[in-house]
């Protein structure tokens, strides 16, 4: 159970946008509006309980991470099967910060050459050249 939770946490952390590092009231994902009629709610409702967390009238799945005023929280399942926003442990917090820094570096590398920003076509060309180089090195 711990390994599944950790792998879900790790998946969510790796999905954090670079903007998550800003110390503002931002969410890592837009969430799903609670009033959305198109969402298949039968997949996340068990015996009348929503298996996830609600914040600001939006649904977040278990393991989702919320960054609010620089206080990260994760969606956990309480003993009564209600979603609950809990604080990250110190190890998870360090992992989160490390992954945010890595993602910022990747974002910087993908959109800048030195201090100059690049456009989409230039970024696409650079990604292609890097992937071609990796393929050539592996062969």
Buried (B, 14 or more C-beta within 10 A) or exposed (E): EEEEBBEBBBEBBEBBBBBBBEEEEBBBBEBBEEEEEEEEEEEBEEEEBBBBBBBEEBBBBBBBBBBBEEEBBBBBBEEEEBBBBEEBEEEBEEBBBEBBEEBBEEEEEEBEEEEEEBEEEEBEEBEEEEEEEEEEEEE
